[in-house]
């Protein structure tokens, strides 16, 4: 998590740890949390589609928290399984695409559609390169922007846009300035992360000259 401060991470886990403990006590299966996360993502995507960025960002953050909690619950309750890991990874890809599709439906500008397509490509390929590397026996977690960073920045920008969009419009003369800036950022850095992983895997395989 190179693009997320350590203090923020520590504070975040301090907040969600009690939630995880309560869920563990209820005996809920981690797969249920995974599916609930998908439902929250669908709600977030719908709010983005309607232009309700604050609520979209809020539900996106909740969905991201579900993704953290399902893994923790699986580890704490010893319910980790290969299928669970596969299901979680698959649902994550749906979550990634749905959020960006919600934004694409809302925005009408062609250049924003291009940014979103690049962001989707970067997001999916970041995950694919790691999975493919693992198939080659290589642990590949390098790169500036992994999924936690994407969720944090897009959800944060959406919430900021919803709260202070009027301020940024007055300052920069552009509607939805925070979210558009973050789309640029994600489109560039996520694909740069893919390049980082390609070079890392190439070095690991000993093919670099």
KOLVONU-15509 format. One record per atom (N, C-alpha, C): residue in three letters; atom name; x, y, z. Coordinates in pm, whole numbers, always signed. Atoms other than C-alpha are relative to their C-alpha. Layout:
N
['ALA' 'CA' [X Y Z]]
...
***
This chain:
209
['UNK' 'N' [+84 -120 +0]]
['UNK' 'CA' [+0 +0 +0]]
['UNK' 'C' [+88 +125 +0]]
['UNK' 'N' [-97 -108 +6]]
['UNK' 'CA' [+259 +251 -114]]
['UNK' 'C' [-63 +138 -1]]
['UNK' 'N' [+64 -131 +15]]
['UNK' 'CA' [+10 +529 -180]]
['UNK' 'C' [-100 +30 +112]]
['UNK' 'N' [+86 -24 -116]]
['UNK' 'CA' [-177 +499 +151]]
['UNK' 'C' [+89 +11 +123]]
['UNK' 'N' [-84 -21 -118]]
['UNK' 'CA' [-20 +639 +467]]
['UNK' 'C' [-18 -108 +106]]
['UNK' 'N' [+5 +103 -104]]
['UNK' 'CA' [+66 +396 +747]]
['UNK' 'C' [-95 +40 +113]]
['UNK' 'N' [+89 -44 -107]]
['UNK' 'CA' [-121 +608 +1001]]
['UNK' 'C' [-146 -20 -38]]
['UNK' 'N' [+137 +21 +47]]
['UNK' 'CA' [-435 +595 +791]]
['UNK' 'C' [-37 -148 +9]]
['UNK' 'N' [+25 +144 -5]]
['UNK' 'CA' [-405 +217 +764]]
['UNK' 'C' [-22 -47 +143]]
['UNK' 'N' [+12 +38 -141]]
['UNK' 'CA' [-354 +180 +1139]]
['UNK' 'C' [-134 +47 +58]]
['UNK' 'N' [+127 -54 -49]]
['UNK' 'CA' [-654 +403 +1212]]
['UNK' 'C' [-117 -79 -58]]
['UNK' 'N' [+107 +75 +68]]
['UNK' 'CA' [-869 +217 +958]]
['UNK' 'C' [-22 -135 +67]]
['UNK' 'N' [+14 +131 -63]]
['UNK' 'CA' [-797 -122 +1112]]
['UNK' 'C' [-46 +11 +145]]
['UNK' 'N' [+47 -23 -137]]
['UNK' 'CA' [-852 +20 +1460]]
['UNK' 'C' [-151 +17 +2]]
['UNK' 'N' [+145 -23 +9]]
['UNK' 'CA' [-1202 +122 +1349]]
['UNK' 'C' [-75 -129 -34]]
['UNK' 'N' [+76 +117 +47]]
['UNK' 'CA' [-1299 -201 +1172]]
['UNK' 'C' [+24 -126 +82]]
['UNK' 'N' [-28 +120 -80]]
['UNK' 'CA' [-1141 -450 +1414]]
['UNK' 'C' [-118 -41 +90]]
['UNK' 'N' [+116 +39 -83]]
['UNK' 'CA' [-1438 -435 +1658]]
['UNK' 'C' [-115 -57 -83]]
['UNK' 'N' [+106 +52 +89]]
['UNK' 'CA' [-1675 -491 +1364]]
['UNK' 'C' [+31 -145 -36]]
['UNK' 'N' [-41 +136 +34]]
['UNK' 'CA' [-1477 -797 +1260]]
['UNK' 'C' [-21 -96 +115]]
['UNK' 'N' [+15 +85 -119]]
['UNK' 'CA' [-1480 -934 +1615]]
['UNK' 'C' [-147 -35 +24]]
['UNK' 'N' [+144 +26 -19]]
['UNK' 'CA' [-1858 -897 +1640]]
['UNK' 'C' [-54 -96 -105]]
['UNK' 'N' [+46 +89 +106]]
['UNK' 'CA' [-1912 -1066 +1306]]
['UNK' 'C' [+48 -143 +25]]
['UNK' 'N' [-53 +133 -31]]
['UNK' 'CA' [-1688 -1355 +1412]]
['UNK' 'C' [-85 -68 +107]]
['UNK' 'N' [+82 +55 -109]]
['UNK' 'CA' [-1897 -1400 +1727]]
['UNK' 'C' [-137 -47 -49]]
['UNK' 'N' [+130 +41 +54]]
['UNK' 'CA' [-2214 -1425 +1518]]
['UNK' 'C' [+8 -132 -77]]
['UNK' 'N' [-17 +123 +75]]
['UNK' 'CA' [-2067 -1719 +1329]]
['UNK' 'C' [-28 +14 -148]]
['UNK' 'N' [+28 -23 +141]]
['UNK' 'CA' [-2130 -1559 +990]]
['UNK' 'C' [+113 -57 -86]]
['UNK' 'N' [-99 +58 +91]]
['UNK' 'CA' [-1955 -1735 +701]]
['UNK' 'C' [+63 +112 -83]]
['UNK' 'N' [-65 -107 +78]]
['UNK' 'CA' [-1695 -1522 +516]]
['UNK' 'C' [-58 +17 -140]]
['UNK' 'N' [+60 -12 +133]]
['UNK' 'CA' [-1865 -1601 +184]]
['UNK' 'C' [-119 +95 +2]]
['UNK' 'N' [+116 -90 -13]]
['UNK' 'CA' [-2174 -1416 +308]]
['UNK' 'C' [+46 +145 -4]]
['UNK' 'N' [-55 -136 +0]]
['UNK' 'CA' [-1964 -1105 +373]]
['UNK' 'C' [+45 +39 -141]]
['UNK' 'N' [-43 -26 +139]]
['UNK' 'CA' [-1820 -1136 +21]]
['UNK' 'C' [-119 +40 -86]]
['UNK' 'N' [+119 -31 +80]]
['UNK' 'CA' [-2168 -1139 -133]]
['UNK' 'C' [-66 +131 +44]]
['UNK' 'N' [+54 -127 -49]]
['UNK' 'CA' [-2285 -854 +90]]
['UNK' 'C' [+80 +116 -57]]
['UNK' 'N' [-84 -103 +61]]
['UNK' 'CA' [-1989 -654 -39]]
['UNK' 'C' [-40 +30 -143]]
['UNK' 'N' [+46 -20 +138]]
['UNK' 'CA' [-2111 -709 -394]]
['UNK' 'C' [-130 +80 -3]]
['UNK' 'N' [+127 -74 -8]]
['UNK' 'CA' [-2457 -583 -296]]
['UNK' 'C' [+27 +148 +27]]
['UNK' 'N' [-35 -139 -28]]
['UNK' 'CA' [-2305 -267 -147]]
['UNK' 'C' [+62 +67 -122]]
['UNK' 'N' [-59 -55 +121]]
['UNK' 'CA' [-2106 -221 -467]]
['UNK' 'C' [-108 +35 -102]]
['UNK' 'N' [+111 -29 +91]]
['UNK' 'CA' [-2425 -243 -674]]
['UNK' 'C' [-73 +127 +41]]
['UNK' 'N' [+63 -121 -51]]
['UNK' 'CA' [-2580 +23 -452]]
['UNK' 'C' [+87 +121 -31]]
['UNK' 'N' [-93 -110 +28]]
['UNK' 'CA' [-2269 +241 -488]]
['UNK' 'C' [-2 +37 -148]]
['UNK' 'N' [+1 -24 +144]]
['UNK' 'CA' [-2266 +201 -867]]
['UNK' 'C' [-127 +71 -43]]
['UNK' 'N' [+126 -66 +34]]
['UNK' 'CA' [-2631 +302 -884]]
['UNK' 'C' [+0 +147 +43]]
['UNK' 'N' [-10 -140 -43]]
['UNK' 'CA' [-2565 +616 -680]]
['UNK' 'C' [+92 +79 -93]]
['UNK' 'N' [-89 -67 +96]]
['UNK' 'CA' [-2274 +701 -911]]
['UNK' 'C' [-74 +28 -130]]
['UNK' 'N' [+78 -16 +123]]
['UNK' 'CA' [-2505 +648 -1209]]
['UNK' 'C' [-93 +119 +10]]
['UNK' 'N' [+94 -110 -22]]
['UNK' 'CA' [-2746 +900 -1058]]
['UNK' 'C' [+68 +132 +34]]
['UNK' 'N' [-72 -122 -34]]
['UNK' 'CA' [-2474 +1150 -973]]
['UNK' 'C' [+5 +31 +148]]
['UNK' 'N' [-7 -18 -145]]
['UNK' 'CA' [-2505 +1104 -595]]
['UNK' 'C' [+136 -50 +49]]
['UNK' 'N' [-137 +46 -22]]
['UNK' 'CA' [-2130 +1092 -543]]
['UNK' 'C' [+32 -25 +147]]
['UNK' 'N' [-29 +22 -142]]
['UNK' 'CA' [-2126 +1124 -165]]
['UNK' 'C' [-47 -140 +43]]
['UNK' 'N' [+53 +131 -37]]
['UNK' 'CA' [-2351 +821 -118]]
['UNK' 'C' [+71 -113 -75]]
['UNK' 'N' [-74 +100 +77]]
['UNK' 'CA' [-2173 +635 -396]]
['UNK' 'C' [+135 -30 +63]]
['UNK' 'N' [-130 +19 -65]]
['UNK' 'CA' [-1837 +691 -228]]
['UNK' 'C' [-13 -69 +134]]
['UNK' 'N' [+22 +61 -132]]
['UNK' 'CA' [-1976 +595 +112]]
['UNK' 'C' [-26 -150 -12]]
['UNK' 'N' [+30 +142 +17]]
['UNK' 'CA' [-2122 +265 -8]]
['UNK' 'C' [+117 -75 -63]]
['UNK' 'N' [-120 +63 +55]]
['UNK' 'CA' [-1807 +195 -208]]
['UNK' 'C' [+100 -31 +111]]
['UNK' 'N' [-90 +21 -114]]
['UNK' 'CA' [-1603 +236 +111]]
['UNK' 'C' [-49 -116 +87]]
['UNK' 'N' [+57 +110 -78]]
['UNK' 'CA' [-1840 +0 +294]]
['UNK' 'C' [+26 -134 -70]]
['UNK' 'N' [-26 +122 +78]]
['UNK' 'CA' [-1805 -256 +14]]
['UNK' 'C' [+146 -41 +12]]
['UNK' 'N' [-143 +29 -16]]
['UNK' 'CA' [-1427 -227 +38]]
['UNK' 'C' [+31 -57 +137]]
['UNK' 'N' [-18 +52 -135]]
['UNK' 'CA' [-1448 -287 +411]]
['UNK' 'C' [-47 -145 +9]]
['UNK' 'N' [+46 +140 +4]]
['UNK' 'CA' [-1648 -604 +347]]
['UNK' 'C' [+107 -90 -59]]
['UNK' 'N' [-106 +78 +63]]
['UNK' 'CA' [-1363 -721 +126]]
['UNK' 'C' [+114 -26 +97]]
['UNK' 'N' [-103 +20 -103]]
['UNK' 'CA' [-1121 -672 +415]]
['UNK' 'C' [-49 -98 +106]]
['UNK' 'N' [+55 +81 -110]]
['UNK' 'CA' [-1351 -834 +671]]
['UNK' 'C' [-17 -147 -37]]
['UNK' 'N' [+21 +141 +35]]
['UNK' 'CA' [-1426 -1150 +474]]
['UNK' 'C' [+129 -80 +12]]
['UNK' 'N' [-129 +68 -13]]
['UNK' 'CA' [-1057 -1234 +460]]
['UNK' 'C' [+39 -20 +145]]
['UNK' 'N' [-35 +12 -141]]
['UNK' 'CA' [-1007 -1164 +827]]
['UNK' 'C' [-83 -107 +70]]
['UNK' 'N' [+89 +99 -61]]
['UNK' 'CA' [-1310 -1370 +928]]
['UNK' 'C' [+42 -142 -41]]
['UNK' 'N' [-43 +132 +48]]
['UNK' 'CA' [-1188 -1659 +711]]
['UNK' 'C' [+124 -48 +75]]
['UNK' 'N' [-123 +38 -72]]
['UNK' 'CA' [-847 -1653 +881]]
['UNK' 'C' [-27 -30 +147]]
['UNK' 'N' [+25 +14 -144]]
['UNK' 'CA' [-977 -1610 +1236]]
['UNK' 'C' [-83 -125 +32]]
['UNK' 'N' [+87 +115 -25]]
['UNK' 'CA' [-1238 -1886 +1202]]
['UNK' 'C' [+50 -127 -69]]
['UNK' 'N' [-61 +114 +69]]
['UNK' 'CA' [-1010 -2117 +1002]]
['UNK' 'C' [-93 -56 -109]]
['UNK' 'N' [+87 +40 +110]]
['UNK' 'CA' [-1253 -2120 +711]]
['UNK' 'C' [+61 +39 -135]]
['UNK' 'N' [-69 -31 +125]]
['UNK' 'CA' [-992 -2032 +451]]
['UNK' 'C' [-3 -122 -92]]
['UNK' 'N' [+4 +109 +98]]
['UNK' 'CA' [-1022 -2237 +134]]
['UNK' 'C' [+41 +53 -136]]
['UNK' 'N' [-37 -42 +135]]
['UNK' 'CA' [-905 -2232 -225]]
['UNK' 'C' [-121 +58 -74]]
['UNK' 'N' [+119 -54 +65]]
['UNK' 'CA' [-1262 -2181 -341]]
['UNK' 'C' [-34 +138 +54]]
['UNK' 'N' [+26 -131 -59]]
['UNK' 'CA' [-1305 -1893 -96]]
['UNK' 'C' [+88 +107 -60]]
['UNK' 'N' [-92 -96 +61]]
['UNK' 'CA' [-996 -1723 -236]]
['UNK' 'C' [-40 +29 -144]]
['UNK' 'N' [+44 -17 +138]]
['UNK' 'CA' [-1121 -1782 -590]]
['UNK' 'C' [-126 +85 -8]]
['UNK' 'N' [+125 -77 -1]]
['UNK' 'CA' [-1469 -1649 -510]]
['UNK' 'C' [+27 +146 +32]]
['UNK' 'N' [-31 -136 -42]]
['UNK' 'CA' [-1330 -1342 -335]]
['UNK' 'C' [+65 +78 -114]]
['UNK' 'N' [-68 -66 +111]]
['UNK' 'CA' [-1100 -1261 -627]]
['UNK' 'C' [-95 +28 -116]]
['UNK' 'N' [+95 -18 +110]]
['UNK' 'CA' [-1379 -1308 -881]]
['UNK' 'C' [-99 +112 +30]]
['UNK' 'N' [+94 -105 -39]]
['UNK' 'CA' [-1626 -1089 -691]]
['UNK' 'C' [+69 +136 +0]]
['UNK' 'N' [-76 -126 +3]]
['UNK' 'CA' [-1354 -824 -656]]
['UNK' 'C' [+3 +59 -140]]
['UNK' 'N' [-5 -49 +138]]
['UNK' 'CA' [-1332 -802 -1035]]
['UNK' 'C' [-136 +60 -40]]
['UNK' 'N' [+133 -57 +24]]
['UNK' 'CA' [-1709 -751 -1059]]
['UNK' 'C' [-13 +135 +70]]
['UNK' 'N' [+8 -125 -76]]
['UNK' 'CA' [-1685 -485 -790]]
['UNK' 'C' [+74 +113 -70]]
['UNK' 'N' [-80 -102 +69]]
['UNK' 'CA' [-1411 -301 -978]]
['UNK' 'C' [-73 +54 -122]]
['UNK' 'N' [+64 -40 +125]]
['UNK' 'CA' [-1599 -298 -1308]]
['UNK' 'C' [-130 +75 +26]]
['UNK' 'N' [+130 -63 -26]]
['UNK' 'CA' [-1939 -207 -1161]]
['UNK' 'C' [+14 +146 +42]]
['UNK' 'N' [-21 -138 -44]]
['UNK' 'CA' [-1806 +106 -990]]
['UNK' 'C' [+29 +90 -119]]
['UNK' 'N' [-38 -82 +115]]
['UNK' 'CA' [-1648 +234 -1310]]
['UNK' 'C' [-114 +11 -101]]
['UNK' 'N' [+115 -7 +91]]
['UNK' 'CA' [-1957 +147 -1516]]
['UNK' 'C' [-102 +101 +50]]
['UNK' 'N' [+91 -100 -55]]
['UNK' 'CA' [-2170 +353 -1279]]
['UNK' 'C' [+45 +141 -34]]
['UNK' 'N' [-55 -131 +34]]
['UNK' 'CA' [-1940 +649 -1335]]
['UNK' 'C' [-11 +28 -150]]
['UNK' 'N' [+7 -18 +146]]
['UNK' 'CA' [-1936 +591 -1711]]
['UNK' 'C' [-141 +37 -45]]
['UNK' 'N' [+138 -32 +36]]
['UNK' 'CA' [-2315 +601 -1728]]
['UNK' 'C' [-32 +145 +35]]
['UNK' 'N' [+30 -137 -42]]
['UNK' 'CA' [-2324 +931 -1539]]
['UNK' 'C' [+67 +102 -91]]
['UNK' 'N' [-74 -98 +80]]
['UNK' 'CA' [-2056 +1114 -1735]]
['UNK' 'C' [-29 -20 -149]]
['UNK' 'N' [+28 +7 +143]]
['UNK' 'CA' [-2121 +1197 -2099]]
['UNK' 'C' [+120 +37 -86]]
['UNK' 'N' [-116 -43 +76]]
['UNK' 'CA' [-1782 +1336 -2200]]
['UNK' 'C' [+83 -119 -48]]
['UNK' 'N' [-76 +110 +60]]
['UNK' 'CA' [-1582 +1114 -2435]]
['UNK' 'C' [+132 -23 +72]]
['UNK' 'N' [-132 +17 -61]]
['UNK' 'CA' [-1248 +1182 -2267]]
['UNK' 'C' [-10 -68 +136]]
['UNK' 'N' [+19 +67 -129]]
['UNK' 'CA' [-1388 +1070 -1931]]
['UNK' 'C' [-29 -148 -23]]
['UNK' 'N' [+23 +141 +34]]
['UNK' 'CA' [-1514 +750 -2093]]
['UNK' 'C' [+132 -70 -30]]
['UNK' 'N' [-132 +58 +30]]
['UNK' 'CA' [-1162 +691 -2224]]
['UNK' 'C' [+78 -23 +129]]
['UNK' 'N' [-68 +15 -129]]
['UNK' 'CA' [-1019 +751 -1875]]
['UNK' 'C' [-54 -121 +76]]
['UNK' 'N' [+62 +111 -74]]
['UNK' 'CA' [-1267 +504 -1726]]
['UNK' 'C' [+38 -134 -62]]
['UNK' 'N' [-42 +124 +67]]
['UNK' 'CA' [-1185 +240 -1988]]
['UNK' 'C' [+144 -35 +36]]
['UNK' 'N' [-139 +23 -39]]
['UNK' 'CA' [-815 +283 -1911]]
['UNK' 'C' [+11 -43 +146]]
['UNK' 'N' [-1 +38 -142]]
['UNK' 'CA' [-887 +263 -1539]]
['UNK' 'C' [-47 -144 +19]]
['UNK' 'N' [+48 +139 -7]]
['UNK' 'CA' [-1085 -59 -1588]]
['UNK' 'C' [+110 -96 -47]]
['UNK' 'N' [-106 +86 +52]]
['UNK' 'CA' [-806 -206 -1800]]
['UNK' 'C' [+114 -14 +100]]
['UNK' 'N' [-109 +4 -97]]
['UNK' 'CA' [-541 -110 -1546]]
['UNK' 'C' [-37 -79 +124]]
['UNK' 'N' [+46 +71 -119]]
['UNK' 'CA' [-747 -246 -1257]]
['UNK' 'C' [-2 -151 -23]]
['UNK' 'N' [+10 +143 +28]]
['UNK' 'CA' [-815 -582 -1421]]
['UNK' 'C' [+137 -61 -28]]
['UNK' 'N' [-132 +54 +34]]
['UNK' 'CA' [-462 -625 -1555]]
['UNK' 'C' [+94 -2 +120]]
['UNK' 'N' [-79 +5 -123]]
['UNK' 'CA' [-309 -540 -1218]]
['UNK' 'C' [-26 -132 +72]]
['UNK' 'N' [+37 +126 -64]]
['UNK' 'CA' [-497 -836 -1075]]
['UNK' 'C' [+44 -120 -84]]
['UNK' 'N' [-36 +112 +88]]
['UNK' 'CA' [-433 -1057 -1379]]
['UNK' 'C' [+149 -30 +6]]
['UNK' 'N' [-145 +22 -1]]
['UNK' 'CA' [-56 -1004 -1374]]
['UNK' 'C' [+43 -71 +128]]
['UNK' 'N' [-33 +69 -126]]
['UNK' 'CA' [-42 -1109 -1009]]
['UNK' 'C' [-41 -147 -5]]
['UNK' 'N' [+49 +138 +8]]
['UNK' 'CA' [-256 -1418 -1071]]
['UNK' 'C' [+85 -83 -97]]
['UNK' 'N' [-81 +73 +99]]
['UNK' 'CA' [-55 -1514 -1380]]
['UNK' 'C' [+139 -27 +54]]
['UNK' 'N' [-133 +18 -60]]
['UNK' 'CA' [+271 -1463 -1192]]
['UNK' 'C' [-3 -115 +100]]
['UNK' 'N' [+13 +108 -97]]
['UNK' 'CA' [+149 -1692 -915]]
['UNK' 'C' [-7 -135 -70]]
['UNK' 'N' [+4 +123 +78]]
['UNK' 'CA' [+76 -1952 -1182]]
['UNK' 'C' [+138 -42 -47]]
['UNK' 'N' [-139 +28 +38]]
['UNK' 'CA' [+444 -1925 -1276]]
['UNK' 'C' [+89 -20 +122]]
['UNK' 'N' [-77 +20 -122]]
['UNK' 'CA' [+549 -1963 -914]]
['UNK' 'C' [+67 +125 +54]]
['UNK' 'N' [-59 -126 -42]]
['UNK' 'CA' [+623 -1594 -856]]
['UNK' 'C' [-101 +79 +84]]
['UNK' 'N' [+85 -85 -84]]
['UNK' 'CA' [+480 -1384 -572]]
['UNK' 'C' [+17 +144 -47]]
['UNK' 'N' [-11 -132 +62]]
['UNK' 'CA' [+403 -1051 -738]]
['UNK' 'C' [-99 +98 +64]]
['UNK' 'N' [+84 -101 -66]]
['UNK' 'CA' [+269 -778 -510]]
['UNK' 'C' [+59 +140 -15]]
['UNK' 'N' [-65 -130 +19]]
['UNK' 'CA' [+484 -494 -640]]
['UNK' 'C' [-94 +95 -72]]
['UNK' 'N' [+78 -99 +73]]
['UNK' 'CA' [+346 -171 -783]]
['UNK' 'C' [-60 +106 +90]]
['UNK' 'N' [+50 -115 -76]]
['UNK' 'CA' [+220 +167 -674]]
['UNK' 'C' [-147 -10 +36]]
['UNK' 'N' [+144 -3 -23]]
['UNK' 'CA' [-152 +104 -706]]
['UNK' 'C' [-62 -138 -10]]
['UNK' 'N' [+75 +124 -5]]
['UNK' 'CA' [-319 -215 -595]]
['UNK' 'C' [-145 +33 +36]]
['UNK' 'N' [+143 -23 -22]]
['UNK' 'CA' [-686 -260 -513]]
['UNK' 'C' [-32 +89 +120]]
['UNK' 'N' [+31 -88 -113]]
['UNK' 'CA' [-682 -99 -166]]
['UNK' 'C' [+19 +148 -32]]
['UNK' 'N' [-24 -139 +38]]
['UNK' 'CA' [-534 +218 -314]]
['UNK' 'C' [-112 +52 -90]]
['UNK' 'N' [+107 -43 +91]]
['UNK' 'CA' [-795 +231 -592]]
['UNK' 'C' [-127 +30 +77]]
['UNK' 'N' [+123 -20 -78]]
['UNK' 'CA' [-1082 +192 -348]]
['UNK' 'C' [+10 +126 +84]]
['UNK' 'N' [-18 -115 -89]]
['UNK' 'CA' [-941 +449 -107]]
['UNK' 'C' [-9 +131 -75]]
['UNK' 'N' [-5 -127 +72]]
['UNK' 'CA' [-878 +717 -367]]
['UNK' 'C' [-131 +30 -73]]
['UNK' 'N' [+126 -26 +72]]
['UNK' 'CA' [-1195 +673 -576]]
['UNK' 'C' [-112 +30 +98]]
['UNK' 'N' [+105 -24 -99]]
['UNK' 'CA' [-1424 +646 -273]]
['UNK' 'C' [+22 +134 +70]]
['UNK' 'N' [-31 -127 -67]]
['UNK' 'CA' [-1247 +935 -100]]
['UNK' 'C' [-30 +120 -87]]
['UNK' 'N' [+26 -111 +93]]
['UNK' 'CA' [-1267 +1157 -408]]
['UNK' 'C' [-150 +19 -21]]
['UNK' 'N' [+146 -10 +18]]
['UNK' 'CA' [-1636 +1076 -453]]
['UNK' 'C' [-66 +66 +120]]
['UNK' 'N' [+55 -61 -121]]
['UNK' 'CA' [-1715 +1164 -92]]
['UNK' 'C' [+35 +148 +5]]
['UNK' 'N' [-43 -140 +2]]
['UNK' 'CA' [-1513 +1485 -122]]
['UNK' 'C' [-78 +79 -104]]
['UNK' 'N' [+78 -64 +107]]
['UNK' 'CA' [-1691 +1567 -448]]
['UNK' 'C' [-142 +28 +47]]
['UNK' 'N' [+136 -18 -49]]
['UNK' 'CA' [-2027 +1516 -284]]
['UNK' 'C' [-13 +108 +105]]
['UNK' 'N' [+4 -99 -108]]
['UNK' 'CA' [-1940 +1736 +12]]
['UNK' 'C' [+40 +140 -45]]
['UNK' 'N' [-58 -131 +35]]
['UNK' 'CA' [-1737 +2013 -152]]
['UNK' 'C' [+8 +23 -150]]
['UNK' 'N' [-1 -19 +145]]
['UNK' 'CA' [-1814 +1986 -522]]
['UNK' 'C' [-23 +144 -41]]
['UNK' 'N' [+30 -141 +29]]
['UNK' 'CA' [-1955 +2339 -520]]
['UNK' 'C' [+125 +87 +18]]
['UNK' 'N' [-121 -78 -27]]
['UNK' 'CA' [-1628 +2471 -376]]
['UNK' 'C' [+101 -17 -113]]
['UNK' 'N' [-97 +26 +107]]
['UNK' 'CA' [-1410 +2303 -639]]
['UNK' 'C' [-48 +57 -133]]
['UNK' 'N' [+53 -60 +123]]
['UNK' 'CA' [-1644 +2422 -915]]
['UNK' 'C' [+28 +150 -1]]
['UNK' 'N' [-27 -144 -9]]
['UNK' 'CA' [-1607 +2781 -792]]
['UNK' 'C' [+149 +28 -17]]
['UNK' 'N' [-145 -20 +3]]
['UNK' 'CA' [-1229 +2739 -762]]
['UNK' 'C' [+60 -31 -136]]
['UNK' 'N' [-61 +45 +125]]
['UNK' 'CA' [-1153 +2554 -1086]]
['UNK' 'C' [-93 +12 -121]]
['UNK' 'N' [+93 -14 +111]]
['UNK' 'CA' [-1466 +2617 -1296]]
['UNK' 'C' [-38 -131 -64]]
['UNK' 'N' [+28 +132 +55]]
['UNK' 'CA' [-1525 +2245 -1340]]
['UNK' 'C' [-83 -81 +99]]
['UNK' 'N' [+80 +87 -86]]
['UNK' 'CA' [-1795 +2017 -1205]]
['UNK' 'C' [+72 -132 +23]]
['UNK' 'N' [-57 +131 -37]]
['UNK' 'CA' [-1684 +1700 -1026]]
['UNK' 'C' [+152 -4 -16]]
['UNK' 'N' [-146 -8 +13]]
['UNK' 'CA' [-1323 +1815 -1019]]
['UNK' 'C' [+73 -112 +75]]
['UNK' 'N' [-74 +104 -73]]
['UNK' 'CA' [-1210 +1570 -744]]
['UNK' 'C' [-5 -137 -67]]
['UNK' 'N' [+12 +133 +58]]
['UNK' 'CA' [-1345 +1258 -912]]
['UNK' 'C' [+67 -9 -136]]
['UNK' 'N' [-66 +1 +131]]
['UNK' 'CA' [-1216 +1357 -1257]]
['UNK' 'C' [+151 -8 +17]]
['UNK' 'N' [-144 +5 -28]]
['UNK' 'CA' [-867 +1418 -1116]]
['UNK' 'C' [+40 -142 +39]]
['UNK' 'N' [-32 +136 -45]]
['UNK' 'CA' [-874 +1077 -947]]
['UNK' 'C' [-12 -100 -115]]
['UNK' 'N' [+10 +89 +116]]
['UNK' 'CA' [-989 +909 -1269]]
['UNK' 'C' [+125 +9 -86]]
['UNK' 'N' [-129 -18 +68]]
['UNK' 'CA' [-684 +1057 -1442]]
['UNK' 'C' [+109 -78 +73]]
['UNK' 'N' [-103 +60 -85]]
['UNK' 'CA' [-469 +938 -1154]]
['UNK' 'C' [-5 -153 -7]]
['UNK' 'N' [+16 +146 +2]]
['UNK' 'CA' [-609 +584 -1148]]
['UNK' 'C' [+32 -55 -139]]
['UNK' 'N' [-25 +46 +136]]
['UNK' 'CA' [-599 +551 -1528]]
['UNK' 'C' [+150 -9 -29]]
['UNK' 'N' [-144 -2 +26]]
['UNK' 'CA' [-229 +641 -1534]]
['UNK' 'C' [+75 -95 +93]]
['UNK' 'N' [-80 +75 -97]]
['UNK' 'CA' [-96 +483 -1215]]
['UNK' 'C' [-33 -149 -1]]
['UNK' 'N' [+34 +143 +4]]
['UNK' 'CA' [-288 +155 -1242]]
['UNK' 'C' [+68 -69 -117]]
['UNK' 'N' [-68 +60 +115]]
['UNK' 'CA' [-146 +93 -1588]]
['UNK' 'C' [+151 +4 +16]]
['UNK' 'N' [-143 -2 -34]]
['UNK' 'CA' [+198 +200 -1468]]
['UNK' 'C' [+34 -117 +92]]
['UNK' 'N' [-19 +115 -89]]
['UNK' 'CA' [+159 -65 -1198]]
['UNK' 'C' [+9 -130 -80]]
['UNK' 'N' [-8 +118 +88]]
['UNK' 'CA' [+94 -324 -1469]]
['UNK' 'C' [+138 -9 -61]]
['UNK' 'N' [-134 -2 +58]]
['UNK' 'CA' [+419 -218 -1636]]
['UNK' 'C' [+105 -40 +103]]
['UNK' 'N' [-92 +37 -107]]
['UNK' 'CA' [+602 -244 -1303]]
['UNK' 'C' [+0 -151 +22]]
['UNK' 'N' [+11 +144 -24]]
['UNK' 'CA' [+475 -599 -1261]]
['UNK' 'C' [+56 -80 -116]]
['UNK' 'N' [-58 +68 +116]]
['UNK' 'CA' [+568 -698 -1614]]
['UNK' 'C' [+152 -4 +11]]
['UNK' 'N' [-146 -7 -13]]
['UNK' 'CA' [+926 -581 -1556]]
['UNK' 'C' [+49 -85 +117]]
['UNK' 'N' [-38 +79 -118]]
['UNK' 'CA' [+937 -745 -1212]]
['UNK' 'C' [+0 -149 -35]]
['UNK' 'N' [+10 +141 +37]]
['UNK' 'CA' [+821 -1080 -1352]]
['UNK' 'C' [+110 -37 -99]]
['UNK' 'N' [-106 +25 +99]]
['UNK' 'CA' [+1066 -1052 -1641]]
['UNK' 'C' [+134 -20 +70]]
['UNK' 'N' [-125 +15 -75]]
['UNK' 'CA' [+1353 -1003 -1397]]
['UNK' 'C' [+1 -131 +78]]
['UNK' 'N' [+8 +123 -78]]
['UNK' 'CA' [+1234 -1291 -1180]]
['UNK' 'C' [+21 -124 -87]]
['UNK' 'N' [-15 +113 +91]]
['UNK' 'CA' [+1223 -1521 -1482]]
['UNK' 'C' [+138 -3 -64]]
['UNK' 'N' [-136 -4 +52]]
['UNK' 'CA' [+1576 -1415 -1574]]
['UNK' 'C' [+9 +26 -148]]
['UNK' 'N' [+1 -26 +144]]
['UNK' 'CA' [+1480 -1299 -1923]]
['UNK' 'C' [+54 +137 -38]]
['UNK' 'N' [-44 -135 +33]]
['UNK' 'CA' [+1602 -942 -1896]]
['UNK' 'C' [+146 -1 -43]]
['UNK' 'N' [-137 -2 +54]]
['UNK' 'CA' [+1917 -862 -2093]]
['UNK' 'C' [+78 +117 +57]]
***
